[in-house]
Amino acid sequence: MIEQYRQTQPDGKVKVPAGYTSLRHAKQYQREPSKLLPFVEKNYPDLLKKDIKWGDFKKRLTDYQGVAIDPNGEKVPGITVIEKESVSYHANKLGDQL
């Protein structure tokens, strides 16, 4: 019942005496190394070892309608952006005693 109520809230949060729920949105990038590696080798060689420094490279990307865009405004081949949503429950310290 709390989950149904949470879905009606604009911020996706519900606080109850036993804890609270929250909604998170995360982006997941699907990579195709065969297309992505040549692009990074050409434009960002400092991010390469034997593989792409994914954490550093991802920070430079912008999502535009499911397409990854680099700081120069170029579409990055080999990446599809998928937005994921997750719900988590956090019990209050008092909730453990209930």
Summary of the structure (lengths in Angstrom):
residues: 98
radius of gyration: 19.6
end to end distance: 18.6
largest distance: 59.1
contacts: 223
relative contact order: 0.25
helix: 32%
strand: 42%
